[in-house]
Amino acid sequence: MNQMLDLVVLFAKIGLVAVGGVIALIPEIQREVVDVHHWMDLHTFSTLFTLAQAAPGPNLLLVTLIGYYLQGLAGALIATLALILPPAILAYALGIWWRRMKGAAWLVPVQAGLNAVTVGLIASAGILLVRASYVSVMAGVIAGGTVLLLSTTKIHPLWMLAAGAVLGAIGLV
Amino acid sequence: MSTQHPPTTGVATPRLRDLFIGFFIVGINGFGGVMPFARRMIVEQRNWLSPEEFVDALAMCQFVPGPNIVNLGVALGGRFRGPLGALACVVGILVAPMTIVLLAYTALVRVAEAPVMVGALRGMSAAAAGLVVALAVKVATPFVRERDGLGLLMAAIAAVAVGVLRTELLPTLAICAPLAVALEILRTRIKAKHS
């Protein structure tokens, strides 16, 4: 039961400091779940993230899976709820008068500044995930090829996951 | 039923069922980011918001902490149908993806030890990591294109702090976010003076 409480506190905290979406939060989630609480090893974390990416829907499924891994169905629901409920209350309150904020001059530099930090956080998530998944030269080639193809073509991300799965399944990774 | 003012798109206020179904479809379609699908559904297919209203709503959701799509559902559902509308959108977007990912996980655990599965997961993890790096490249590109050295510097500081030095998110944000915003304000002032 203690772990359930820890889950609630952790994801409520993470949800409330979240800027720039769930991907930007990966480094913090990994740090807490793997390094601070020792709830799982890096490999398991990496696998749960991969599964969340391969499934349809929002990126917050990573949090659902972490809750499920630790505490089953109740953990999945509670971790997800802890992440989304506090910001949702804020969004509900703000949503009612969001039109008043429209074009407010002070919002422009605030958003530009936060955007830059978000870019950095997403990059740091990339650094950590590449390091966690780098088990062979081929893994590096797959990661690098994915970056290259996604940046230069309009290929659907699922094809890259599929290609990685096939290369891995035949024992090349 | 709703106490909020409906937006001025001239479209009938969606029912709870419409909100649920609209977001449900977005949830099962959105691979690797749901926001483009959400935009298509809300603006183009169902006319719930005008393009400008959608941009405003999204800006507000990015300003509020937490997952953007959930916040968008809450704000939109709440504006049309109050708390129940918000709930309909959030449950709609989450119920199918959560079910699918948990079923996939349960199936995976049974075969996770098989060498084929171990290999496949290794390859997929590498590709998934690449997807996140590609996302970083994509969001950094406008900064490069506009030669925004200040923005890139702040991004680099945050990336090195969190990704390499492994600093905690909250203190890092407490330093980086106000600094980035203050420098932006300073830059806006200097630009205004020169023009």
Contacts between the chains, C-beta under 8 A, distances in Angstrom:
chain1	res1	chain2	res2	distance
A	13	B	170	7.8
A	14	B	169	7.6
A	15	B	65	6.3
A	15	B	66	4.9
A	15	B	67	7.8
A	16	B	65	5.2
A	16	B	66	7.4
A	17	B	65	6.3
A	17	B	169	5.8
A	17	B	170	5.3
A	17	B	173	6.1
A	18	B	65	4.4
A	18	B	66	5.4
A	18	B	67	7.4
A	19	B	62	7.7
A	19	B	65	6.3
A	19	B	173	7.1
A	19	B	177	7.3
A	20	B	62	7.2
A	21	B	67	6.7
A	21	B	68	5.6
A	22	B	67	5.6
A	23	B	132	6.0
A	23	B	135	6.3
A	25	B	169	7.3
A	26	B	132	7.4
A	27	B	162	4.7
A	27	B	163	6.2
A	27	B	166	7.6
A	27	B	169	7.0
A	28	B	162	7.5
A	28	B	168	7.2
A	28	B	169	3.8
A	31	B	166	6.3
A	31	B	168	7.1
A	31	B	169	7.9
A	35	B	166	7.7
A	46	B	125	5.0
A	46	B	129	7.9
A	47	B	121	5.6
A	47	B	125	6.6
A	48	B	105	7.9
A	49	B	125	7.6
A	49	B	128	6.3
A	50	B	121	6.5
A	50	B	124	5.0
A	50	B	125	4.5
A	50	B	128	4.4
A	51	B	101	6.4
A	51	B	104	6.2
A	51	B	105	6.0
A	51	B	108	6.8
A	52	B	101	6.3
A	53	B	32	6.7
A	53	B	128	4.5
A	53	B	131	6.4
A	54	B	104	7.6
A	54	B	124	6.6
A	54	B	128	7.5
A	55	B	97	5.9
A	55	B	100	5.3
A	55	B	101	4.1
A	55	B	104	6.1
A	56	B	27	6.7
A	56	B	28	5.2
A	56	B	29	6.5
A	56	B	30	5.9
A	56	B	31	5.3
A	56	B	96	7.4
A	56	B	97	5.5
A	56	B	100	6.5
A	57	B	27	4.9
A	57	B	28	7.2
A	57	B	30	5.8
A	57	B	34	6.5
A	57	B	93	7.2
A	57	B	94	7.2
A	57	B	96	7.0
A	57	B	97	2.4
A	57	B	98	7.4
A	57	B	100	7.3
A	57	B	101	7.3
A	58	B	27	7.5
A	58	B	30	6.9
A	58	B	34	5.2
A	58	B	67	5.8
A	58	B	69	4.9
A	58	B	70	7.1
A	58	B	93	6.6
A	58	B	94	7.4
A	58	B	97	6.7
A	59	B	33	7.2
A	59	B	67	7.3
A	60	B	67	4.7
A	60	B	70	7.2
A	61	B	97	5.9
A	61	B	98	6.8
A	61	B	101	4.7
A	64	B	98	5.4
A	64	B	101	6.3
A	64	B	102	7.1
A	65	B	101	6.2
A	65	B	102	7.6
A	65	B	105	6.0
A	68	B	102	5.8
A	68	B	105	6.3
A	69	B	105	7.8
A	73	B	102	7.5
A	76	B	98	7.1
A	76	B	102	6.2
A	80	B	94	7.2
A	80	B	98	7.0
A	83	B	66	7.1
A	83	B	67	7.1
A	84	B	66	6.1
A	84	B	67	6.1
A	84	B	70	4.7
A	84	B	90	7.1
A	86	B	65	7.9
A	86	B	66	7.2
A	87	B	64	5.6
A	87	B	65	4.8
A	87	B	66	2.5
A	87	B	67	7.4
A	87	B	70	7.3
A	87	B	71	6.0
A	88	B	66	6.7
A	88	B	70	6.0
A	88	B	71	6.6
A	88	B	74	4.6
A	88	B	86	7.2
A	88	B	90	6.9
A	90	B	64	5.0
A	90	B	65	7.2
A	90	B	66	7.5
A	90	B	71	7.9
A	91	B	60	7.4
A	91	B	61	6.3
A	91	B	64	4.7
A	91	B	66	7.1
A	91	B	70	7.7
A	91	B	71	3.8
A	91	B	72	7.8
A	91	B	74	4.5
A	91	B	75	5.1
A	91	B	78	8.0
A	92	B	74	5.1
A	92	B	75	6.8
A	92	B	78	4.8
A	92	B	83	7.4
A	92	B	86	5.8
A	94	B	60	5.7
A	94	B	63	7.7
A	94	B	64	6.0
A	94	B	75	7.0
A	95	B	57	7.6
A	95	B	60	6.8
A	95	B	74	6.6
A	95	B	75	3.0
A	95	B	76	7.3
A	95	B	78	5.2
A	95	B	79	5.6
A	96	B	4	5.9
A	96	B	78	6.9
A	96	B	79	6.8
A	98	B	56	6.1
A	98	B	57	6.4
A	98	B	60	4.3
A	98	B	75	6.6
A	99	B	56	6.8
A	101	B	56	7.8
A	101	B	59	8.0
A	101	B	60	6.5
A	102	B	56	5.1
A	107	B	59	7.4
A	107	B	63	7.4
A	108	B	188	7.5
A	109	B	181	5.9
A	109	B	184	3.7
A	109	B	185	4.6
A	109	B	187	7.9
A	109	B	188	5.6
A	110	B	63	7.7
A	110	B	181	5.2
A	110	B	184	7.6
A	111	B	59	7.0
A	111	B	62	7.4
A	111	B	63	7.1
A	112	B	151	7.0
A	112	B	180	7.9
A	112	B	181	8.0
A	112	B	184	4.7
A	113	B	154	7.2
A	113	B	177	6.6
A	113	B	179	8.0
A	113	B	180	3.5
A	113	B	181	3.6
A	113	B	182	7.6
A	113	B	183	7.0
A	113	B	184	4.4
A	114	B	62	7.9
A	114	B	63	7.9
A	114	B	177	6.1
A	114	B	180	7.0
A	114	B	181	7.1
A	115	B	139	7.9
A	115	B	151	7.2
A	116	B	143	7.0
A	116	B	148	7.8
A	116	B	150	7.5
A	116	B	151	3.9
A	116	B	152	7.5
A	116	B	154	4.1
A	116	B	155	5.0
A	116	B	158	7.8
A	116	B	180	5.2
A	117	B	154	6.0
A	117	B	155	7.0
A	117	B	158	4.9
A	117	B	173	7.0
A	117	B	176	5.0
A	117	B	177	5.5
A	117	B	180	5.4
A	118	B	139	7.1
A	119	B	136	6.8
A	119	B	139	5.0
A	119	B	140	5.0
A	119	B	143	6.6
A	119	B	151	7.4
A	119	B	155	4.0
A	119	B	158	7.7
A	119	B	159	7.9
A	120	B	154	6.7
A	120	B	155	3.8
A	120	B	156	6.4
A	120	B	157	6.6
A	120	B	158	2.8
A	120	B	159	4.1
A	120	B	161	7.9
A	120	B	162	7.2
A	120	B	176	7.5
A	121	B	158	5.6
A	121	B	159	7.4
A	121	B	162	6.0
A	121	B	169	7.9
A	122	B	132	6.9
A	122	B	135	5.8
A	122	B	136	4.5
A	122	B	139	6.0
A	123	B	133	7.7
A	123	B	136	4.1
A	123	B	140	7.1
A	123	B	155	6.7
A	123	B	158	7.9
A	123	B	159	4.0
A	123	B	163	6.5
A	124	B	158	6.8
A	124	B	159	4.6
A	124	B	160	7.8
A	124	B	161	7.7
A	124	B	162	4.0
A	124	B	163	2.8
A	124	B	164	7.6
A	125	B	132	5.3
A	125	B	136	7.6
A	125	B	163	7.3
A	126	B	129	6.9
A	126	B	132	4.4
A	126	B	133	3.7
A	126	B	135	7.4
A	126	B	136	4.7
A	126	B	163	7.7
A	127	B	159	7.0
A	127	B	163	3.8
A	127	B	164	6.8
A	128	B	163	5.8
A	129	B	125	7.9
A	129	B	128	6.9
A	129	B	129	3.7
A	129	B	132	5.3
A	129	B	133	7.8
A	130	B	126	8.0
A	130	B	129	4.5
A	130	B	130	7.4
A	130	B	133	6.3
A	132	B	125	7.4
A	132	B	129	7.1
A	133	B	122	7.3
A	133	B	125	4.1
A	133	B	126	4.6
A	133	B	128	7.3
A	133	B	129	4.5
A	134	B	126	7.5
A	135	B	122	5.6
A	135	B	126	7.9
A	136	B	122	7.6
A	138	B	123	7.8
A	138	B	126	7.8
A	139	B	122	6.3
A	139	B	123	7.3
A	139	B	125	7.6
A	139	B	126	4.0
A	140	B	126	7.3
A	142	B	123	5.9
A	142	B	126	4.0
A	142	B	127	5.4
A	142	B	130	6.6
A	143	B	126	4.6
A	143	B	127	7.0
A	143	B	129	5.0
A	143	B	130	3.9
A	143	B	133	6.9
A	144	B	130	6.9
A	145	B	130	7.1
A	146	B	126	7.6
A	146	B	127	4.9
A	146	B	129	7.9
A	146	B	130	2.7
A	146	B	131	6.0
A	146	B	133	7.6
A	146	B	134	6.3
A	147	B	130	4.9
A	147	B	133	4.7
A	147	B	134	4.8
A	147	B	137	6.6
A	150	B	130	7.3
A	150	B	131	6.7
A	150	B	134	3.7
A	150	B	137	8.0
A	150	B	138	7.9
A	151	B	134	5.6
A	151	B	137	5.1
A	151	B	138	7.1
A	156	B	31	7.4
A	157	B	31	6.7
A	157	B	32	4.1
A	157	B	131	5.3
A	158	B	31	5.4
A	158	B	32	7.1
A	160	B	127	4.5
A	160	B	130	6.6
A	160	B	131	6.6
A	161	B	124	5.2
A	161	B	127	5.0
A	161	B	128	6.4
A	161	B	131	7.7
A	163	B	123	7.7
A	163	B	127	6.7
A	164	B	120	7.9
A	164	B	123	3.6
A	164	B	124	4.6
A	164	B	125	7.5
A	164	B	126	5.5
A	164	B	127	3.4
A	164	B	128	7.7
A	165	B	120	4.3
A	165	B	121	7.8
A	165	B	123	5.5
A	165	B	124	4.8
A	165	B	127	7.9
A	166	B	120	7.6
A	166	B	123	7.2
A	167	B	123	4.7
A	168	B	118	7.9
A	168	B	119	3.8
A	168	B	120	4.4
A	168	B	121	6.7
A	168	B	122	4.7
A	168	B	123	2.7
A	168	B	124	6.6
A	168	B	126	8.0
A	169	B	116	4.9
A	169	B	117	7.7
A	169	B	119	5.2
A	169	B	120	4.2
A	169	B	123	7.2
A	170	B	119	7.3
A	171	B	115	7.4
A	171	B	119	5.5
A	172	B	119	7.6
A	172	B	123	7.5
A	173	B	119	5.7
A	173	B	122	4.3
A	173	B	123	4.4
A	173	B	126	6.7
